Amino acid sequence: MSNRPPLRLHIPQPAARPGDKVSFAHLKIPDAGTVRLPDTAESATAIRDLAYDLVRVLDDSGQAVGQWDPKLDPGILRRGLRAMLLTRLFDDHMFRAHRQGKTSFYMKSLGEEAIGVAQSMMLGRDDMAFPTYRQLGWLMARDYPLIDLCNQVFSNKHDPLKGRQLPILYSARAYGFYSISGNVGSRFGHAVGWAMASAYKGDDKIAVAHVGEGTTAEGNFHEALTFASVYRAPAILCVTNNQWAISSYQGIAGGDETTFAAKAIAYGIPGIRVDGNDFLAVYAATQWAAERARTNHGTTLIELFTYRAAGHSTSDDPSRYRPAEEAERWPLGDPIERLKQHLILIGEWSKERHTELVEELTGAVRAASKEAEAIGTLGKSKPDVSEMFECVFKEQDWRVKEERRELGV
């Protein structure tokens, strides 16, 4: 007989489930400003330590410290705060609209607003984002019309996407926002292909893409990284590690074994782990990766370490799989409050101005929603049926023409 113990299958488990005491003691969070800033031309091998550390700029008091501080003009910071706040207020309003039966579906960006906003503000107008459904802040930072967002959420007659997408699966080419796909695993492949085409043409545009940490366990992720590495695609590939892939915690995708940024090392590209709740850190890391891409040093993988404070969607009840108070105990705080604190600390903001901004943006969201509701909400208004034949084929063949004739449109 063998003296070996019987084999046991390891099933990863989160630190706490509903009813358990919340603790993030297992997380290793370095002090802000302690991570080095390498040259953008350094090899992936030489900077592999960045895949295991955590780039942070804002410390607990709201001070910007360390080499990664992008030293942004206060006006840029105020614009960032405005866009993040607008994203949150819009999310709250549309979440309530769903509960009132005005739309079929909604997903919030709560706790992740710094990611979409900071990257949108840093990257060029002609660069292309391949986002997930939590990068609404990208559009807010570029002043995409609120009325168009509302019409798309309500799927009404003036829906800019003509009823072709689920609510919140936005598409805005003029704003550098590639059509959102419910299959988020496709994001990296599309972005790498787009970036390769830009390089092949000798252009100067780069791509940025996002997936959640759960997607790193899928084949699409690894295929895209192979192409990104081999062809040195000018792309920034972002893994938003918000701790939960719907109800599966990040350990199911391998987050307990190593960092998600470390997955880049096997492909010979840099991996950087960044505090996703720190507007300045996200901006700085994106700036570094963008410069690397634009100077033909290839792709960078960024792990944005954050927390999904709300449910996965309006169809999800997070209280069934995690402690109710877990979000408020997240050690990296709230991205909006942290940037607000920083601006107040440097004398560029105040509680009074913040209150006024909340009132202003709340009014703007309500006005846009009211205008869209007058056009119609779910089931009460919808695009003309003839729209199903448009923008599908460059030239309609005889079958499409016959179908249109039969429908009388």
C-alpha positions as CSV (number, residue, x, y, z in Angstrom):
1,M,0.0,0.0,0.0
2,S,1.1,3.6,-0.7
3,N,1.9,6.0,2.1
4,R,0.8,8.9,-0.1
5,P,-2.3,10.8,1.0
6,P,-5.4,10.6,-1.3
7,L,-5.6,13.3,-3.9
8,R,-7.8,16.3,-3.1
9,L,-9.2,18.8,-5.5
10,H,-8.6,22.4,-4.5
11,I,-11.6,24.6,-4.7
12,P,-10.8,28.3,-4.2
13,Q,-12.9,30.1,-1.6
14,P,-13.3,33.8,-0.9
15,A,-12.2,35.2,2.4
16,A,-15.8,35.8,3.4
17,R,-19.3,34.8,2.5
18,P,-22.7,36.3,3.6
19,G,-22.8,36.4,7.4
20,D,-19.0,36.2,7.8
21,K,-16.9,39.0,9.2
22,V,-15.3,41.1,6.4
23,S,-11.5,41.1,6.3
24,F,-9.1,42.3,3.7
25,A,-6.1,41.4,5.8
26,H,-4.9,39.0,3.2
27,L,-4.3,41.9,0.7
28,K,-0.8,43.3,0.4
29,I,-1.3,47.0,-0.3
30,P,2.0,49.1,-0.4
31,D,2.1,52.7,0.6
32,A,1.4,55.2,-2.1
33,G,4.5,56.5,-4.0
34,T,6.8,53.5,-3.2
35,V,6.7,51.9,-6.7
36,R,9.5,52.9,-9.1
37,L,8.7,54.5,-12.5
38,P,10.8,52.7,-15.3
39,D,11.6,54.1,-18.7
40,T,9.0,53.2,-21.3
41,A,11.7,51.5,-23.4
42,E,12.8,49.0,-20.7
43,S,12.3,45.3,-21.5
44,A,9.4,43.4,-20.0
45,T,11.9,41.2,-18.2
46,A,13.6,44.1,-16.5
47,I,10.3,45.5,-15.1
48,R,8.6,42.2,-14.1
49,D,8.4,43.5,-10.5
50,L,5.7,45.9,-11.5
51,A,3.4,42.9,-12.1
52,Y,3.5,42.0,-8.5
53,D,3.5,45.5,-6.9
54,L,0.7,48.1,-6.9
55,V,1.2,51.6,-8.5
56,R,-0.4,54.2,-6.2
57,V,-0.2,58.0,-6.3
58,L,-2.8,59.3,-3.8
59,D,-2.0,58.5,-0.2
60,D,-4.5,58.1,2.7
61,S,-4.5,61.9,3.3
62,G,-5.1,62.7,-0.3
63,Q,-1.6,63.9,-1.1
64,A,-0.1,62.9,-4.6
65,V,3.3,61.3,-3.9
66,G,6.0,59.3,-5.7
67,Q,7.5,59.1,-9.2
68,W,4.2,58.1,-10.9
69,D,2.5,61.4,-10.0
70,P,1.5,62.8,-13.5
71,K,1.4,66.3,-12.0
72,L,-1.8,67.2,-13.8
73,D,-3.2,70.7,-14.0
74,P,-6.0,71.2,-11.4
75,G,-8.4,72.0,-14.3
76,I,-7.9,68.4,-15.6
77,L,-8.5,67.0,-12.2
78,R,-11.8,69.0,-11.8
79,R,-12.9,67.7,-15.2
80,G,-12.1,64.2,-14.1
81,L,-14.1,64.6,-10.9
82,R,-17.0,66.0,-12.8
83,A,-17.1,63.1,-15.3
84,M,-16.8,60.5,-12.5
85,L,-19.6,62.1,-10.5
86,L,-21.8,62.4,-13.6
87,T,-21.3,58.7,-14.3
88,R,-22.4,57.8,-10.8
89,L,-25.4,60.0,-10.8
90,F,-26.5,58.8,-14.2
91,D,-26.1,55.2,-13.1
92,D,-28.2,55.8,-10.0
93,H,-31.0,57.4,-12.0
94,M,-31.1,54.7,-14.6
95,F,-31.0,52.0,-12.0
96,R,-34.2,53.5,-10.5
97,A,-35.7,53.7,-14.0
98,H,-35.2,50.0,-14.4
99,R,-37.0,49.4,-11.1
100,Q,-39.8,51.5,-12.5
101,G,-40.1,49.3,-15.6
102,K,-38.7,51.9,-18.0
103,T,-35.9,49.8,-19.3
104,S,-35.1,46.1,-19.5
105,F,-31.6,46.0,-18.1
106,Y,-28.9,48.1,-16.5
107,M,-25.3,47.8,-15.2
108,K,-23.6,50.2,-12.8
109,S,-20.0,51.3,-12.7
110,L,-20.1,52.0,-9.0
111,G,-16.6,52.1,-7.5
112,E,-14.9,51.9,-10.9
113,E,-15.5,55.3,-12.3
114,A,-11.9,56.4,-12.3
115,I,-10.9,53.8,-14.9
116,G,-13.0,54.9,-17.8
117,V,-12.7,58.6,-17.1
118,A,-8.9,58.8,-16.5
119,Q,-8.2,56.7,-19.6
120,S,-10.6,58.7,-21.8
121,M,-9.0,61.9,-20.7
122,M,-5.5,60.7,-21.2
123,L,-5.8,59.0,-24.6
124,G,-6.2,60.8,-28.0
125,R,-9.5,61.5,-29.7
126,D,-8.6,59.2,-32.6
127,D,-7.5,56.3,-30.4
128,M,-10.0,53.5,-30.0
129,A,-11.4,52.0,-26.8
130,F,-12.8,48.5,-26.8
131,P,-14.8,48.7,-23.5
132,T,-16.9,46.6,-21.3
133,Y,-20.2,47.7,-19.9
134,R,-18.4,49.6,-17.0
135,Q,-16.6,52.2,-19.0
136,L,-19.5,54.6,-19.3
137,G,-17.1,57.2,-17.8
138,W,-15.2,57.2,-21.1
139,L,-18.2,58.8,-22.8
140,M,-18.9,61.1,-19.9
141,A,-15.4,62.4,-20.0
142,R,-15.9,63.2,-23.7
143,D,-19.2,65.0,-23.3
144,Y,-21.3,62.4,-25.1
145,P,-24.9,63.7,-25.1
146,L,-26.9,62.5,-22.1
147,I,-30.1,62.4,-24.2
148,D,-28.5,59.8,-26.6
149,L,-27.5,57.6,-23.6
150,C,-31.1,57.8,-22.2
151,N,-32.7,57.0,-25.6
152,Q,-30.4,54.0,-26.0
153,V,-31.2,52.8,-22.4
154,F,-34.9,53.2,-23.1
155,S,-34.7,51.5,-26.5
156,N,-37.0,54.1,-27.9
157,K,-37.7,55.6,-31.3
158,H,-34.6,57.9,-31.1
159,D,-32.2,55.2,-29.9
160,P,-29.0,56.1,-31.7
161,L,-28.3,52.4,-32.2
162,K,-31.8,51.8,-33.7
163,G,-32.6,49.0,-31.3
164,R,-29.7,46.8,-32.4
165,Q,-28.0,46.7,-28.9
166,L,-29.2,45.9,-25.4
167,P,-29.4,48.8,-23.1
168,I,-26.0,50.1,-21.9
169,L,-24.2,48.3,-24.8
170,Y,-23.3,51.7,-26.2
171,S,-21.5,52.4,-29.5
172,A,-20.0,55.8,-30.4
173,R,-17.3,55.7,-33.1
174,A,-16.9,59.5,-33.1
175,Y,-16.0,59.3,-29.5
176,G,-13.4,56.5,-29.8
177,F,-15.8,54.0,-28.3
178,Y,-16.1,50.7,-30.1
179,S,-19.4,48.9,-29.9
180,I,-19.7,47.1,-26.6
181,S,-20.2,43.3,-26.8
182,G,-21.9,41.3,-24.2
183,N,-19.3,38.7,-24.9
184,V,-16.5,40.7,-23.1
185,G,-13.9,38.0,-24.0
186,S,-13.9,39.4,-27.5
187,R,-12.6,42.8,-26.5
188,F,-8.9,41.9,-26.4
189,G,-8.9,40.2,-29.8
190,H,-10.7,43.1,-31.5
191,A,-8.4,45.7,-29.9
192,V,-5.2,43.8,-30.9
193,G,-6.4,43.4,-34.4
194,W,-7.3,47.0,-34.7
195,A,-4.0,48.0,-33.3
196,M,-2.1,45.7,-35.7
197,A,-4.0,47.3,-38.6
198,S,-2.9,50.8,-37.3
199,A,0.7,49.7,-37.2
200,Y,0.5,47.9,-40.6
201,K,-0.8,51.2,-42.2
202,G,2.0,53.3,-40.5
203,D,-0.7,55.2,-38.6
204,D,-0.3,56.8,-35.1
205,K,-3.4,55.5,-33.4
206,I,-3.4,53.0,-30.5
207,A,-6.1,50.8,-29.0
208,V,-7.1,50.2,-25.4
209,A,-9.3,47.3,-24.3
210,H,-10.9,46.0,-21.1
211,V,-12.0,42.7,-19.8
212,G,-12.8,41.5,-16.3
213,E,-10.5,39.2,-14.3
214,G,-12.8,36.3,-15.0
215,T,-12.2,36.6,-18.7
216,T,-8.5,35.9,-18.2
217,A,-9.5,32.2,-17.7
218,E,-10.9,32.1,-21.3
219,G,-9.1,31.2,-24.5
220,N,-9.8,34.6,-26.1
221,F,-7.6,36.3,-23.6
222,H,-4.6,34.1,-24.3
223,E,-5.0,34.2,-28.1
224,A,-5.0,38.0,-28.0
225,L,-1.9,38.2,-25.9
226,T,-0.1,35.9,-28.3
227,F,-0.8,38.1,-31.2
228,A,-0.1,41.3,-29.1
229,S,3.3,39.9,-28.2
230,V,4.4,38.5,-31.5
231,Y,3.4,41.5,-33.6
232,R,4.1,44.2,-30.9
233,A,0.6,45.6,-31.3
234,P,0.3,49.2,-30.2
235,A,-2.3,48.4,-27.6
236,I,-3.1,48.8,-23.9
237,L,-4.9,45.7,-22.5
238,C,-6.6,46.2,-19.2
239,V,-7.8,43.6,-16.8
240,T,-10.3,45.2,-14.4
241,N,-9.9,43.1,-11.3
242,N,-13.0,44.1,-9.4
243,Q,-12.9,40.9,-7.3
244,W,-16.1,39.4,-8.7
245,A,-17.0,37.9,-12.0
246,I,-20.8,37.9,-11.4
247,S,-20.9,35.6,-8.4
248,S,-17.5,33.9,-8.9
249,Y,-14.8,35.5,-6.9
250,Q,-11.4,36.3,-8.5
251,G,-9.7,33.2,-7.1
252,I,-11.7,31.1,-9.6
253,A,-9.7,32.8,-12.4
254,G,-6.4,32.3,-10.6
255,G,-6.1,35.5,-8.6
256,D,-5.1,33.6,-5.5
257,E,-2.1,32.0,-7.2
258,T,-0.6,35.1,-8.7
259,T,-1.6,38.6,-9.9
260,F,-3.5,39.1,-13.2
261,A,-0.8,41.5,-14.3
262,A,1.7,38.6,-14.0
263,K,0.0,36.7,-16.8
264,A,1.7,39.1,-19.2
265,I,5.1,37.8,-18.2
266,A,4.7,34.5,-20.1
267,Y,4.0,36.4,-23.3
268,G,7.1,38.7,-22.9
269,I,5.1,41.9,-22.5
270,P,5.1,44.2,-19.4
271,G,2.5,43.7,-16.8
272,I,1.6,46.6,-14.4
273,R,-0.7,46.4,-11.4
274,V,-2.4,49.7,-10.6
275,D,-4.7,51.0,-7.9
276,G,-7.9,51.3,-10.0
277,N,-9.6,53.6,-7.4
278,D,-6.8,56.2,-7.8
279,F,-7.6,58.6,-10.7
280,L,-4.0,59.8,-10.8
281,A,-2.5,56.3,-10.8
282,V,-4.8,55.1,-13.6
283,Y,-3.9,58.2,-15.6
284,A,-0.2,57.8,-15.1
285,A,-0.1,54.1,-15.9
286,T,-2.1,54.6,-19.1
287,Q,0.2,57.5,-20.1
288,W,3.2,55.2,-19.6
289,A,1.7,52.4,-21.6
290,A,0.5,54.7,-24.3
291,E,4.0,56.2,-24.8
292,R,5.4,52.7,-25.0
293,A,2.9,51.7,-27.6
294,R,3.4,54.9,-29.7
295,T,7.2,54.3,-29.7
296,N,6.9,50.8,-31.2
297,H,7.7,49.0,-27.9
298,G,4.4,47.1,-28.1
299,T,1.6,46.1,-25.8
300,T,1.3,46.6,-22.0
301,L,-1.1,44.6,-19.8
302,I,-2.5,46.7,-16.9
303,E,-4.3,45.1,-14.0
304,L,-6.7,47.7,-12.5
305,F,-7.1,46.6,-8.9
306,T,-10.6,47.8,-7.8
307,Y,-13.9,46.6,-6.4
308,R,-17.3,46.2,-7.9
309,A,-19.4,48.0,-5.3
310,A,-22.8,47.3,-6.8
311,G,-24.3,44.1,-8.2
312,H,-23.1,42.7,-11.5
313,S,-26.3,44.0,-13.1
314,T,-30.0,44.6,-12.3
315,S,-30.4,40.8,-12.5
316,D,-27.9,40.1,-9.8
317,D,-28.2,40.0,-6.0
318,P,-24.7,40.3,-4.5
319,S,-26.0,39.7,-1.0
320,R,-26.3,36.0,-1.9
321,Y,-22.6,35.5,-2.4
322,R,-20.7,38.2,-0.4
323,P,-21.1,40.1,2.9
324,A,-23.3,43.1,2.5
325,E,-20.8,45.4,4.1
326,E,-17.8,44.2,2.0
327,A,-18.0,47.1,-0.5
328,E,-17.7,49.8,2.2
329,R,-14.8,48.1,3.8
330,W,-12.8,48.0,0.6
331,P,-9.3,49.3,1.7
332,L,-8.7,51.4,-1.4
333,G,-11.7,53.6,-0.8
334,D,-14.0,55.4,-3.2
335,P,-12.4,56.9,-6.3
336,I,-14.7,60.0,-6.3
337,E,-14.1,60.7,-2.6
338,R,-10.3,60.3,-3.1
339,L,-10.0,62.7,-5.9
340,K,-12.3,65.1,-4.2
341,Q,-10.1,64.9,-1.1
342,H,-7.0,65.6,-3.1
343,L,-8.5,68.7,-4.8
344,I,-9.6,70.1,-1.5
345,L,-6.2,69.4,0.0
346,I,-4.4,71.4,-2.7
347,G,-6.9,74.3,-2.5
348,E,-8.7,73.6,-5.8
349,W,-12.1,72.4,-4.5
350,S,-14.4,72.7,-1.5
351,K,-17.4,70.8,0.0
352,E,-19.6,73.7,-1.1
353,R,-18.5,73.5,-4.7
354,H,-18.9,69.8,-4.6
355,T,-22.5,70.1,-3.4
356,E,-23.3,72.6,-6.1
357,L,-21.8,70.3,-8.7
358,V,-23.9,67.4,-7.5
359,E,-27.1,69.6,-7.8
360,E,-26.1,70.8,-11.3
361,L,-25.4,67.3,-12.6
362,T,-28.4,65.8,-11.0
363,G,-30.5,68.4,-12.8
364,A,-28.9,67.6,-16.1
365,V,-29.5,63.9,-15.7
366,R,-33.1,64.4,-14.8
367,A,-33.7,66.8,-17.7
368,A,-32.2,64.4,-20.2
369,S,-34.2,61.5,-18.8
370,K,-37.4,63.5,-18.9
371,E,-36.8,64.4,-22.5
372,A,-36.2,60.8,-23.4
373,E,-39.2,59.6,-21.5
374,A,-41.4,62.0,-23.5
375,I,-40.2,60.1,-26.6
376,G,-41.0,56.8,-24.9
377,T,-39.6,54.1,-22.6
378,L,-39.4,50.3,-22.9
379,G,-42.2,49.0,-25.1
380,K,-43.9,52.4,-25.5
381,S,-41.7,53.6,-28.3
382,K,-39.2,51.8,-30.6
383,P,-37.3,52.4,-33.8
384,D,-39.1,52.0,-37.1
385,V,-39.2,48.4,-38.3
386,S,-37.5,49.5,-41.6
387,E,-34.3,50.1,-39.6
388,M,-33.6,46.4,-39.4
389,F,-32.7,46.5,-43.1
390,E,-30.3,49.5,-42.9
391,C,-26.6,49.5,-42.1
392,V,-26.3,45.7,-42.4
393,F,-25.1,45.2,-46.0
394,K,-23.3,47.8,-48.0
395,E,-25.5,46.9,-50.9
396,Q,-28.8,45.1,-50.3
397,D,-29.3,41.9,-52.4
398,W,-32.5,40.7,-53.9
399,R,-33.6,38.8,-50.8
400,V,-33.4,41.8,-48.6
401,K,-35.2,43.9,-51.1
402,E,-38.0,41.2,-51.4
403,E,-38.3,41.1,-47.6
404,R,-38.7,44.9,-47.5
405,R,-41.3,44.8,-50.2
406,E,-43.3,42.1,-48.4
407,L,-43.3,44.2,-45.2
408,G,-44.2,47.3,-47.1
409,V,-41.2,49.3,-45.7
